[in-house]
Amino acid sequence: MSKSQPWIFNDPKDLAVLSLRRIFDGETFVRMVTHEDDGSWQFLDGHDMTEKDAVIVGHGEVIKLDPTLVQVAALPRGWYAVREAINTPWWVAPGDMEIKDYYESLETNEDEEDAER
């Protein structure tokens, strides 16, 4: 994030967020973002983790490390987003659903609406 780019998250830059040491060490990248019901954020790589892997950093620090994360700024509380690589689209879903199930439910709803027309 450049200094001229406005902060677009609703939460402050200094909000404490959970991430992984291996992301900040450059070993991997953020593949999964969760915005918890309580308003907290997690920026993870989608792999198993232990408490020793976790780091608490300022929200702005994680965005500075990977400016593409601004793409999930509007992620609602209780939702999560996943992607395959840094420059691929994010897939989002409510926290209680698998991505595949969520998008299949959207397709089913569209099919039902088309049938009603």
C-alpha positions as a Markdown table, in Angstrom:
| # | Residue | x | y | z |
|---|---|---|---|---|
| 1 | Met | 0.0 | 0.0 | 0.0 |
| 2 | Ser | 1.5 | 3.3 | -1.0 |
| 3 | Lys | 1.3 | 6.3 | 1.2 |
| 4 | Ser | -1.0 | 8.0 | -1.3 |
| 5 | Gln | -3.4 | 5.1 | -1.4 |
| 6 | Pro | -6.3 | 5.7 | 1.1 |
| 7 | Trp | -7.0 | 3.3 | 3.9 |
| 8 | Ile | -10.3 | 1.6 | 2.8 |
| 9 | Phe | -10.9 | -0.9 | 5.7 |
| 10 | Asn | -13.4 | 0.1 | 8.3 |
| 11 | Asp | -11.0 | -0.9 | 11.0 |
| 12 | Pro | -7.9 | 1.1 | 12.0 |
| 13 | Lys | -4.5 | 0.4 | 10.7 |
| 14 | Asp | -3.3 | -0.3 | 14.2 |
| 15 | Leu | -5.9 | -3.0 | 14.9 |
| 16 | Ala | -4.2 | -6.1 | 16.1 |
| 17 | Val | -4.7 | -9.0 | 13.6 |
| 18 | Leu | -3.6 | -12.6 | 13.6 |
| 19 | Ser | -1.2 | -13.8 | 10.9 |
| 20 | Leu | 1.7 | -16.2 | 10.5 |
| 21 | Arg | 5.4 | -15.8 | 11.0 |
| 22 | Arg | 6.1 | -17.8 | 7.8 |
| 23 | Ile | 4.1 | -15.2 | 5.8 |
| 24 | Phe | 6.1 | -12.3 | 7.2 |
| 25 | Asp | 9.3 | -14.3 | 6.6 |
| 26 | Gly | 8.4 | -14.6 | 2.9 |
| 27 | Glu | 8.0 | -18.3 | 2.9 |
| 28 | Thr | 4.4 | -18.2 | 1.8 |
| 29 | Phe | 1.6 | -15.8 | 1.2 |
| 30 | Val | -1.9 | -15.0 | 2.5 |
| 31 | Arg | -4.3 | -17.5 | 0.9 |
| 32 | Met | -7.1 | -17.2 | 3.4 |
| 33 | Val | -8.6 | -14.2 | 5.2 |
| 34 | Thr | -11.3 | -14.5 | 7.9 |
| 35 | His | -13.3 | -11.6 | 9.3 |
| 36 | Glu | -14.7 | -13.0 | 12.5 |
| 37 | Asp | -18.1 | -12.2 | 14.0 |
| 38 | Asp | -16.4 | -10.2 | 16.7 |
| 39 | Gly | -14.7 | -8.0 | 14.1 |
| 40 | Ser | -11.2 | -9.6 | 14.4 |
| 41 | Trp | -9.2 | -10.5 | 11.3 |
| 42 | Gln | -7.0 | -13.4 | 10.5 |
| 43 | Phe | -4.6 | -13.5 | 7.5 |
| 44 | Leu | -3.5 | -17.1 | 7.0 |
| 45 | Asp | -1.9 | -19.4 | 4.4 |
| 46 | Gly | -4.5 | -22.1 | 4.6 |
| 47 | His | -2.1 | -24.7 | 6.1 |
| 48 | Asp | -2.0 | -26.2 | 9.5 |
| 49 | Met | -0.6 | -23.9 | 12.2 |
| 50 | Thr | 0.4 | -24.0 | 15.8 |
| 51 | Glu | 0.4 | -21.3 | 18.4 |
| 52 | Lys | 4.1 | -20.9 | 17.8 |
| 53 | Asp | 3.4 | -20.1 | 14.1 |
| 54 | Ala | 1.1 | -17.2 | 15.0 |
| 55 | Val | 2.0 | -13.5 | 15.1 |
| 56 | Ile | 0.0 | -10.5 | 16.1 |
| 57 | Val | 0.6 | -7.5 | 13.9 |
| 58 | Gly | -1.1 | -4.3 | 13.0 |
| 59 | His | -3.7 | -4.5 | 10.3 |
| 60 | Gly | -1.7 | -1.9 | 8.3 |
| 61 | Glu | 1.4 | -4.1 | 8.5 |
| 62 | Val | -0.2 | -7.0 | 6.8 |
| 63 | Ile | -1.6 | -4.8 | 4.0 |
| 64 | Lys | 1.8 | -3.2 | 3.6 |
| 65 | Leu | 3.3 | -6.6 | 3.1 |
| 66 | Asp | 0.7 | -7.6 | 0.5 |
| 67 | Pro | -1.3 | -4.7 | -1.0 |
| 68 | Thr | -3.6 | -7.1 | -2.9 |
| 69 | Leu | -5.3 | -7.7 | 0.4 |
| 70 | Val | -7.2 | -4.5 | 0.0 |
| 71 | Gln | -9.4 | -6.6 | -2.3 |
| 72 | Val | -11.1 | -8.1 | 0.8 |
| 73 | Ala | -11.6 | -4.8 | 2.6 |
| 74 | Ala | -15.4 | -5.2 | 2.3 |
| 75 | Leu | -15.5 | -8.8 | 3.6 |
| 76 | Pro | -18.4 | -8.9 | 6.0 |
| 77 | Arg | -18.1 | -10.0 | 9.6 |
| 78 | Gly | -18.5 | -13.8 | 9.8 |
| 79 | Trp | -17.2 | -14.4 | 6.3 |
| 80 | Tyr | -13.9 | -15.7 | 4.9 |
| 81 | Ala | -12.1 | -15.4 | 1.6 |
| 82 | Val | -9.7 | -17.8 | -0.1 |
| 83 | Arg | -7.5 | -17.6 | -3.2 |
| 84 | Glu | -5.0 | -19.9 | -5.0 |
| 85 | Ala | -2.3 | -17.4 | -5.7 |
| 86 | Ile | -1.5 | -13.8 | -5.1 |
| 87 | Asn | -2.9 | -12.6 | -8.4 |
| 88 | Thr | -5.9 | -14.8 | -8.6 |
| 89 | Pro | -9.5 | -13.9 | -7.6 |
| 90 | Trp | -10.8 | -14.2 | -4.1 |
| 91 | Trp | -13.6 | -16.6 | -3.4 |
| 92 | Val | -15.8 | -15.5 | -0.5 |
| 93 | Ala | -18.4 | -17.4 | 1.6 |
| 94 | Pro | -20.1 | -17.2 | 5.0 |
| 95 | Gly | -18.0 | -18.7 | 7.8 |
| 96 | Asp | -20.4 | -21.6 | 8.2 |
| 97 | Met | -20.3 | -22.8 | 4.6 |
| 98 | Glu | -17.6 | -24.4 | 2.4 |
| 99 | Ile | -16.8 | -22.3 | -0.7 |
| 100 | Lys | -18.0 | -25.0 | -3.1 |
| 101 | Asp | -21.4 | -25.3 | -1.2 |
| 102 | Tyr | -21.9 | -21.6 | -1.1 |
| 103 | Tyr | -21.4 | -21.1 | -4.9 |
| 104 | Glu | -23.5 | -24.2 | -5.7 |
| 105 | Ser | -26.3 | -22.7 | -3.6 |
| 106 | Leu | -26.1 | -19.5 | -5.6 |
| 107 | Glu | -26.4 | -21.4 | -8.8 |
| 108 | Thr | -29.4 | -23.4 | -7.5 |
| 109 | Asn | -31.1 | -20.1 | -6.5 |
| 110 | Glu | -30.5 | -18.7 | -9.9 |
| 111 | Asp | -31.8 | -21.8 | -11.6 |
| 112 | Glu | -35.0 | -21.6 | -9.4 |
| 113 | Glu | -35.5 | -18.0 | -10.2 |
| 114 | Asp | -35.1 | -18.7 | -14.0 |
| 115 | Ala | -37.7 | -21.5 | -13.7 |
| 116 | Glu | -40.2 | -19.1 | -12.0 |
| 117 | Arg | -39.9 | -16.6 | -14.9 |
